[in-house]
């Protein structure tokens, strides 16, 4: 090969390699670039706000965001006109598919378009006559949106685009991008959606799922991340919050992993108003080998923080922190029936779930329904809170609804619940099992199954070696069994909980050492780390979040109330859930904690500024 030929070949190879990475600039069409390059191309999303972009990834594509890269599915509205007492903005021709049922008073939840003022959802009304301060109205026939509030000086946006990433491709990676304000229809693929089925029916890559990593997915109308059909999905280190229907959904998948994510404030009934059979933090359907590990699921509305619903087998939920969800912390429903077991639920902390909703055996810290071969062990479950008048949630429960026997034939059996700490802070809440409506079932609807007695056999579902801690020594019965509520001693008399214990030593300090590594990987919305900068780090300061500052030089943590906020109550825990009490000094609007007495490691700091306003931080203390 002569010198000229060598140079030309080298140039051609270099040019081809350079084409494998494409930069997506603000204002450029993502769709045109993705359509123009083959599968396997790496796309770098430039820092800045990219509005109304929607792409159909090809197999093996990689999308990586520079710091500050935002894909925003909304249009910024700036040309408002005053019309009488309201403001109007024309030119809005978007109209997504109508789906879903709505809560009373919010008739437009079935429309995927939302209005945002200063990055917050605004409630939509059904007619122009209903418009009032704090609401908006979309006149689809006139292509106009209306507001009762003056938009001057406010950032006002209306969602337009149905999704950011939607295709049937395999092995797609999306990393480090904020994805927000997409007009995702209810029960459609989410803002990030791997569509059902396979391209051209090709099943050879069925195990090559998408990887969604270090993304923030927020403020979308229905589901944030919705992945179908492939195996090997990975959702890791993401912050999935304030989505209208649900945070994360995975359907028809094998060997997927959901790890170290924040899943919070999803299913916004008070703003979006969606009311269907699938709402909450997550939902997983027809999976095998799914692992949900070290996530922080909190303040989600709906069925649960973490929910497996319908034919999930070999499921593992471990090391998760589930708290302040209106439904269950962890809910395993209609699980598979295999010898390998439908689920293992271990090393989780579930506390203060079922807020204000003590209802039968629903709303539990951990609940199993119509599922077999579930092992639940080494979990910390806290029920209610320090106010004994609050009726919040249940402990660990198994429910069977034979009134649905024609639709759901699987009776819960061979479930083993052992070695858990269950603390009751109030006067309500139950652990145990129950069946719903068998005696009152209409014979024409199938009647009571012959197997109902087997459900109550104490060798069928076994509770044993669990530890119950009661804050109120003479509280109401806390065990549920075959139509009665009783005590541990009464349960032991019929052969259940042979090695169980009960005491009047409630505490936030209970822990299992074998769980510490899993719980250490639980993420937090704000991290303050000793050793980063001479003055430490500071966070907070909004009306819903206190000011927090950790000083490396003095090893002191300062917590102060923001304007208009009462002084927060503060508690410290090890990552395994054991409470520690460093010395403190109270000040007018805050407190100072001396952390020099703590051993080195990670600690969770829970700050409450009201019954449901809770902020949790992770602090790394070095010695």
N, C-alpha and C positions, 0 to 999 in steps of 0.2 A: 504494500500500500504506500503510495507516495505521500509527501507531506501535505499537498493540497487536499487529496482525498481524505486523509486523517482529520484535517481541520474541519472539512465539511461534515463528516460523520459526527464528530464531536459536537459541532454546532447543532446538528439536527437532534441528537440525543438530548442536549441541554434544553433546547427549545421545547421538545416534547415533555420533558420533566417539569419545566416551568409552567406549562399549561395545566398541570395537575392541580395547581392552587390558584383559585380565582377569588378576587376581593370584591365584595358587594358593598358599594358605596351608598351613602345616603342619597335618595332620589332616583337611584337606578332601579330597573325592574328585576327583581329576584327571579321571577318566572322566566324571563327571556334568557338570563344567564344559565339557570339550571337546565332549561330545555336545550340550550346550545352545547352543553358539555356532557360527556358520557358518564355513566356510573363509575364510581371510584374517585370522582373529583372532590377535592377539599375546597369548601367555600368558607372564606373568612368574612364574617359580618362586621363591618366597620363600627367603631364607636359612634353613638348617636341614635336618633329616633327614626325608625324606618316604618312609615305608615302604610297600612292597607296592603301589605305584602302577603301573598299566598303562593306556596310552591308545592309541587308534586315531586318529592325526592325520588331519585333512581337508586337502585341497589348499590350499596357500598359507598354512597355519598356521605361526606362528613361536613357538618356545619358547626363552626367554632366562632363564638362571639368575642370580639375584643372587649376589654373592660368598658362597661357603659353601653353595650349594644342592646337596643330595645326594638322588638318587633311589636308594633301597636296596630291593632285592627280597626282603630277608630279614625274618624275625620275631625280635625280641629275646626270649631265653628267660631267665626270672628265677625261675620257681617249680619248682625242682628238689627231688626227694625222694631220700633215700638208700635204696637197696635192696641189702642185703648189702654187697658191696664196690664197688658201682657206683652211679652217679647216674642217675635217670630223669626225663624230662619228658614228660607226656602232652599230648593235644589236638592232635596233628600229623596232620591229615587230608590234607595235600597229597600228590599222587602224580603226577608228570609222566610223559610218555611215555618208554619205555625204548628206547634206540638206542645203537649203537656196539659195538665190540669193546674188550676190556680187556687191559692188560698183566698178566702173571702176578702174583698176590698182591694185586690190587686188583679184586675181582670186581664191585664195585658202580659202576664208572665209567659204565655205561649208564643209571644213574639220575641225573636232573638235579639232585636235591637235594644240597646241600653244607652242612657245618657249619663255622663259623668261630669260632675263639677268639682274641680280641684281634686281629681283622682278618687272620687267617691261616687258610688251608685246613687242615682236619684230615683225616687218612686214614680212609676208611670201610672197615669189615670186613664180611664176608659173613654172619656169624652172631654171636649174642650170646656164644657160647663163645669166639670169637676176640678178644673185646674185651680190650685191654691199654692201658697208659698211652700217651697220644698218639694214640688212635684213638676212633672213635665207631661206633654201629650204629643203624640205623633199622628198627624193627619196624613194617612197613606195616600188618599185620593188626591190631595193637594200637594203632596211632596213637601210638607212643611212640619217643622217641630216647634213647639211652643213652651215657654217657661213663664212662671209667674214671678220669678225673682230676676232682678236686674243683673244681666251677665257682665256688665262692665267691670273690668279688672279681675275677672275670674277666668280660669281655664275651663272651657266647656267643650266636651267631645261627645260624638255619637258614634256607636259602633256600626261598622259597615261589612267587613270581611268575615266569612264564616269560619275560617281556620287558617293557621299559619303553615303547618306541615301536614299534608293529607295525601297518602298514596298507599299502594299495596307493595311497595318495595321491601327488600330484605336488607338486613345489616346496615341500617342507617344510624349515624351517630349525630346527636344534637347536644352541644356543650356550651355552657357559659352565656346563654342568651336569656334576656327577660322577654316573656311573651305575654301580652296583656290586651284586654279590651276587645276580644274577638266576639262576633255575633254568632256564637255556636248554638245551633238549634238543640232543644232538649232531646235526649235519647238519640243524638247523632254523634259521630266522632267529635272529639273535643278540639281545643285549640291546637294541640299536638295529637294527631290521630293516625294510627296505623289501621287502615281500612280492612274490614273482613275479606277473606278470600285470598287467592294467590293470582299473581299476574299470569295470564294465559294458562291458568290451571297447573302451572309448574310447581310440584311439591318437593323438588329436590333440595330446596333451601328452607324447609319448614322449621328448622331449629335456629335460624339466624335472625333473631329478633332485634328490635331497635334498642339503642342505648341512649337514655336521656340523663345527662349528668350536669350538675352544678347550674341548673336553670332556675329562674324564678318565673312561675306561671300563676298569674293573678288576674282577678277582675274580669274573667270571661263569663259569658252568660250561663253556660251549662257546665260542662266538664272541662277540667284543665288538661289532663293527659289521659288518652283513651286508646288502648292498644289491643289489637285483635289478631287471632289466628296463629301467629308464629310462636315458637318456643324461644327461650333464652332472652326474653326482654330484661333489661336492667334500667331501673329508675333509682338514681343514687345522688345524694347530696343536693337535692332540689328543695326549693321553698315553694310549696303549692298552697296558695291561700286565697281567700275571698273570691272563690269561684261560685257562681250562682246555684249550681246543682250538686257538684261533687268535685273532689280533688283529683283522685287517680282511679282509673278503672282498667282492669285487664280481663280479657275474655278468651277462652279457648287457647290455652297456652301451657307449655311444659317447661319446667326448670327455669322459671323466671325469678328475679330478685328485686325486691323493693327495700332499699337500705339507706339509713341515715338521712331521711328526709324530714322536713317540717311540713306537716299536713294540718292546716289550721283555718278556722273561720270559714269553712266551706258550707254550702247550702244556705243562702242568704234569703230566707223566707220574708224577712221584714222589708227587703228592697226588691228582690227579683220576684218572689212570690210563687216559685215552682212548688207544686205539691203532687209528687208521683211516688211510685213504689221504690225508687232508688235515689236516696239522698244521703249525704254524709261526707265523711272524710275519704273513704275508699269503698270500692266494691270489686270483688274478684269472683269470676264465674267460670266453671268447668276448667279448672286448672289442675295440673299434676306436678308435684315437686316445687310448688311455690314457696319461697322463703321471704318473710316480711320481718326485717331485723333492724333494731336500734333506731326506730323512727319516733318522732315526737308528734303525736296526734292530739290536738287540743282544740276546744271551743268549736267543734263541728256540730251542725244541727242535722238531725235525721236519725237513721238507724244506728250508726256506730262511728267511732273513730276509725277502727279497722274492721272490715266486714267481708267475710267469705260467704257467698250465697249461691248454693246449688252446685253440687257434684264437684267439690274440690277435694282432691285426694293427696295424701302425703304432704300436707300443708304444715309449715313451721312458722309460728309467730314467737319471736324471742327477743328479749332485751328492749322492748318498746315501752315508752312512757305515754300513757293514754290518760288524759285528764280533762275535766270540764266539758265533756261532750254531752249533748242533751239526751242521747240514746246510750247504748252500751259503750264501754271502753273497747272491748273485743267481742265480736259476735260471729260464731261459726254456725251457719244455718244450712240444713239439708246437705250435710257433708257426705262424702263417698262412703262406701261400705266395702273396704278391702282389708285383707289380712295385714297389709303393711301399715294400716292405720290411716284414718282420714285427717288427723291433725295432732300436732304436739304444740301446746301453748305453755311456754316456760319462761321464767326469768323476766317477766314483765312487771311493771308498776302501773296499776290502774287505780285512779283515785278521783273521787268527787265527780263521777259520771252520773248520768240520769238526773241532771240538775232540775229540781222542782218537779220530778216526774216519778214518784214512787208508785208503780203501777204493776200489780200482780207480780210475776217474776221477770218481767221485762226490765229494761234500763239497768242491767247489771254491769258490774265491773268486767266480768267474763260470763258470757251466756252461750249455751249450746242448745240448738233446736233441731230435732229430727236428724241427728247425726250419730254415727257409731265410731267406736275405736278412737276416741279422743283422749289423750292424756294431758292433764292440766296440773302442773307442778312447779313449785318454787317461784310462785308469783306473790307480789305484795298487793293486796286489795284493800283500799280504804273507802268506806261507805259513809255518806253524809259529810258533815263538817263539824266544827267545834260548837255550832249553834244547835242545841238539841231540838229546837222547834222546826228545823228544816227537814223536809221529807225528800231526801235525795238518794235515789237509786237502790240497788241490791248488791249482794256479794258475788258468789259464783252460783249459777243456776242452770238447770236442765229443764227444758219444756217440751211437751208433746201435745199436739193438737189433733186428737183423733177425729174431731168434727170435720177436719180436712182430709180424712183418710182416703177418700176417692181420688184426691188430687196428689196428696203426699203420703205414700204408704210406709215410709221408713220410720220405724219406731226407734228412739234413742236406746242404744244398748252398748254394753262393753266399754263404757266410758269410765275413766279412772282419774279421780280428783284427789290429790294427796300433797302433803307437805307445803301448804300455802299458809301465809299469814293473812287473816281477814279481820280488819279492825272496823268496828261500828262506833262512829263518833256521836250519833244521835239516837233517837228512840225508834227509828224505823229502819227497814231494810232486812232482807232475808237471804239465806243460802239454802239450797236444797233443790227439790224438783217438784213439778206439778204437771197435771194434764188439764186441758182446757175444754170444757163443754161436752165431755163424753156422755154423761148422764142425761143431758138435755138435747142430745142430737136427734134430729128428725130422722126416723127410720128410712124415709124416702130418700134421704141424702147419704145413706150408707150405714147409719147406725154406728155403734161402738164396736171396734174390731175385737175379735176373740183374744187377741194378744195383750189386752190391756192389763191383765193381772201380771204378765211377765214384766211389764214396765215397772211395777212396784216390787219386784223381787229384789231383795237387798244384795243379791249376788250379781244383779244385772249391771246397774250403774253403781260404782263404789266410791264413796267418800271416806277417806281415812287419813289419820295423822295430820289433819289440818288444825291450825291454832287460831282460836277466836278470842278477840280482845274487845271488851265492852267498856265504853266510857261511862255508861249509866248502869250501875250494878243491878237495879231492879227494872230495867227497861222491858219493853214488850218482847214476846218470844221472837227469836231470830232464826229459827230453823223452819223450813217448809217441807211438809211430807203428807201426801195423800189426803189432802183436805184439811189438815190441822197445822197450826203453828205452835212450835214448842221450843224446848231447850236442847242443848247438846246431850244432857243426861237422858232425856226422853228418847232421843235418836239412838243413843247407844243401847238403850233397853231393847230395841227391835233389831239390833245387830249392825247398825251403821256407825261409822266413826269410832271403831274399837280403840284406836290409839290417838284420838283427837283430844285436844285440851281447850279449856276456857279459863280466862282470868279477867280481872278488872284493871289491867295494866295497859291501857291504850297508849300507843306511841307512834311517832313517825320514824322511829329508830330501827325498826325491824329490817333485816337484810339477809341475803344469802351470798356468801363469799364467792360461790361458783358463778354468780351472775355479774360480777363487777365489770369484767372486760366487755361484755355485751352492752351494759348500760353506759359504760364510759364513751361509747360511740354515738350516743343520742345527741343530735345537734341542738343548738339553741338559736333563737333569733338574734341574740347579741352575745358576743364573747369578749370578755375582758381578760387579758393575759398579762400577768406580771412579766416584766422584762421587755415590753415593747414600748420604747420611748422613755425618756427620763421622768415624765410626769404621769405615766400610766395612760389609761384610756377612759373615755367618758361616753355614755350613751344616754338615750332617753330625752325627756324634756317636753313631750307632748302632753295634752290634757289626759291621755289614758296611760301614760308611762312615766314613772318617776325618774328623776335624775340619778345616775349611778356613776361613781368614779372610784377607781381602784388605784392607789398610790404604791408604786413599787418600793420607793425608798422607805416608807413607814409601814408597809404591809397593812394598810388600813383601807377599809371599804366605806365610802360615804354614800348614803342613800338619803335623798331629799325629795319632798313633794314638789311637783310642778305647780304652776299657778292654778288656783281653784281646786286643788286636790287635798284631801285629808292626808295626814302623815301615814305612810304605808306601814303595814305589819310585815316583818321580814323573818323568814326561816331559812336555815341552812341545812342541806342534806349532802351526804356522800352520794356518789352516782348510783349506789346500790339501794338508796332510799333510807339510810340511817340518818336520823337528825343529829346535828351537832350544834353546840351553843357557844360561839366565841363571845368574849367579853364585849360589852357595848356601852356607849354613852348616848343618852337621848338629848336631842336639841329641839329648838322650837318647832321646826318643820321637817326634821330628819333625824338620822342616827348615824353614829360612827362605830364600826366594828373593827376590833383588833384581831387580825387573822394570824398573828405571829404564833399563836398557840396551836394552830392546826398543823397537822402533818402535811407534807407536800403531796399534791395531787389535784384532781378535779373535784369541784363542789358545785351543786346546783343551789342557786339562791332564788327562793320564791318570794315575790313581793305582791301583796294584795292591797288594792286601793278601794276595794268594794267587794261585795259578795261574789260577783262574777268577773271583776276586772283583775286579772292575774298576769304578772309578767315573770318569766323565768329566765335567769342568766346562768351561764356556765363560767366559773372562775377557776383558773389554774394557779394554785398557790405553790410557790417554790420556797425551799428552805436554804 
